[in-house]
Amino acid sequence: MQWLKLKLCFIFIISISIRFSSGNSGRDPNGYITYCPCMGRFGNQADHFLGSLAFAKALNRTLILPPWVEYRQGELRSRQVPFNAYFEVNPLLEYHRVLTMADFMWHLADDVWPESERVSFCYMERKSLQEEKNDPEKPNCHAKDGNPFGPFWDTFHIDFVKSEFYGPLHFDVHHSAVAAKWQAKYPAETWPVLAFTGAPASFPVQLENCPLQKYLQWNSRYRDAARDFIKEQLPRGAFLGIHLRNGIDWVRACEHVKDSQHLFASPQCLGYRNERGNLYPELCMPSKEAIVRQLKRTIKNVRQTQPNNEIKSVFVASDSNHMIGELNSALSRMGISVHKLPEDDPYLDLAILGQSNHFIGNCISSYSAFVKRERDTHGFPTYFWGFPNEKDRHQPKVHEEL
Ligand code: GFB
């Protein structure tokens, strides 16, 4: 008998240690949150990620780290790239319980989220684009309708058997008691997994969630690649990173400046209540002349204020036109060389911009916003194209606020 007890105890310990070593620590009795980062490209998804992380923490549920959704030219279906292809998982654990979607689906889903219990959550009914799927008797989230919705859940062979409409609950856990309401309406015992059709977060990211960026750290592949590029391709000394967002999608997006108070990430320079001003076109699409003027001014300013840490080069990241020729001819007389990556890589561009000594970004772009937040966590300076407005620049009050 004694021997049998010992044997059972041994088997129990072994099975526990296998669970730990396989990357999960067993079922979370407080439940899970999963969502599709179905809106926008990387900058949008990163904003949403920070909000979703805060939301999961407030509800005390484990956050399932979704893959990043990417779009390649000429491909009809989005590609899902594992969360940890770019970022470390462990630093996030300092803030809250998380695990990758692959870990969850491989190790826990059969037990926690059987196929017959997979319910999709949306605020209210979402109509299908295929009219025949819309049944007035049976409103539905149509969580897998269209791209990237279908491809996202298909990555892990997830189908939903039911829809749940959570309205009027919302995600602003910082300014209301809504987290307790979520817990009361959806207790983990009956709702082990809340699966959202979109991120449970706002865009742009709420001010309160910006500091969470410090837990989102590049994995060693990107840290090393950024360090190697800086060391091997840029001249020794300080460098200025710049983001030129100027592709055709951006030209079109900037047309909305005239009828908006805010556009995309604009609160990062204008303030969430426009306390630092209203939108104007140069903030979105600065002219080439204005870019060159601002670069020269920034380089001169740094020379005067930090003579021991002079800017020696400019690193340009862009979705379209890097302006390498124009910038080289404008800056070579100042002894500055201008560089870009040999091949397009939006993530490596971001990782390098995060490390630059100075950074000029586009205030409206959520891609630039990612860089600003990362730099803020290290205390590195960030400036924006066309900000403050040239006509305000001579007003000392705006300078002080900056
Ligand atoms: O990241 P994102 O949401 O930022 O989308 P915005 C822009 C995408 O363009 C990035 C590429 O995810 C990259 O794939 N991209 C932008 C870049 N800048 C660079 C760069 O410097 N280097 C490289 N390699 N790639 C808005 C969206 O984009 O654009 C809106 O927020 C909308 O949803 C609008 O689509 C038109 O905020 O800049």
Residues whose N, C-alpha, C, O or C-beta is under 5 A from the ligand:
A	BS01	GFB	G40 R41 F42 G43 N44 L244 D249 W250 A253 F264 A317 S318 D319 D344 D345 P346 D349 I364 S365 S366 Y367
